[in-house]
Amino acid sequence: MQGAQDQVTGPLAAGDAASAELSRRERALLDFAKLVTEAAHQTTATDVQALRDTGWTDEQIAEAVYVVAMFAFFNRVADAFGLQDPSYGDDGPPVQQ
């Protein structure tokens, strides 16, 4: 994440979103993205309004949904073709030998 602090990027990169030092606004968007990822059919107008109440615009909320949807699309395509990233989970770029 461009411009983010280590207190945010470190835990997020490690899959520990609960420990990331996020603002209430950021946390609300991250929680919504998780809901869309895991159970998009369960999102409600109340969920969207909660984001608006923390300051997100409808355009920003829509963009978040599009990003979540695109990642789901790419993951499904990669899974369908058996594609794997050999460096997934590494802390850096692959080492050239």
Secondary structure, 3 states (H helix, E strand, C coil): CCCCCHHHHHHHHCCCHHHCCCCHHHHHHHHHHHHHHHHHHHCCHHHHHHHHHCCCCHHHHHHHHHHHHHHHHHHHHHHHCCCCCCCCCCCCCCCCC
